[in-house]
Amino acid sequence: MPPQQQTAYLHRESGGRGGKVVSVVKNLVLTEEDLKTLAKKLKQECGTGGTVKDGMIEIQGEHRQRMADVLTKLGYKVKIAGG
């Protein structure tokens, strides 16, 4: 699906990570390769590490607003959810 038809949900999670916070991008319908490419772009923009796990992109730290800006420029609709 093209970005214009998708909504990315940005969550903040810390459970099971020793208190460390990660920003998670959920609900994107992309191939594994496209997810990895998007994750790389988000990691570069946020200046931090991250991974693709179970069809979600996890970026270390609280970067939801910066990630929302990047995803919006790429054409995705963005909803920021969670604490």
N, C-alpha and C positions, 0 to 999 in steps of 0.2 A: 504494500500500500504506500502511496506517496505521503510525504510528511504532512501535507495540507489536510489529509483526511484522518490524521491520528492525533490523539491527545496523550501527552506524556505526563505521568503523575510522579511528582518528586516527593519522596518521603525522607524523614530523618529517623535513623534507627541506631540504637546502641546496645540492644539486648544481645547477650552471648558474645560480646566483643571486649570484655574486660573494661567496660565503661567508655570505650572509645566510640566516637560518633562517626557514622558513615551516611552519606547522602545517596539515596537509591532512586534510580529511574525505572519506573514500572510501566506496563501496559503498551509497550511498543511492539508492533508486528514487523520484525526485521529478520533477515537471515543472520546466522551466527557471525558471518564475515562482516556484515554491515554493523552489527552490534559492536564488534571489536573496533571497527574504524571510528564509530561514534564515541566509544569509550576513550579511545586514544585522543580524540579532539578535546573531549571534556577534561581529561587529565592534564593536557597541555594548557588549556585555558585556566584551570584552577591551580596549576602548579603543584600537583600532588599525585599520589598513586591511586590505583583502583583496579577493578577487575570486572569481568563479565561472569555472572553466576546464575544459573537457572533461568536464563532469558532476561535477567535484570542487570543493569549497570550499577556497580557500587563504587562510589568515589569517597576516598578517605576525607573526613572532616565535614564541617558544616558549610557547604557551598551551594545550597539550593538556589539562591538568588542569581548567582553568577551562571549556574547551569541553566536556569530558566532563560536568561538573556541569550545565551548561545543557542539553545534549542529554538527559541522564538525566531532568531535570525535565520535558522535553517528551515523555517516554515512550519514547525510543529506548534500545536496548541499546547499550552502548559498549565497544569494545576498544581499548586503547592499544597501538600496535605501533611497532616501530622505536626506535632509539637514543634 
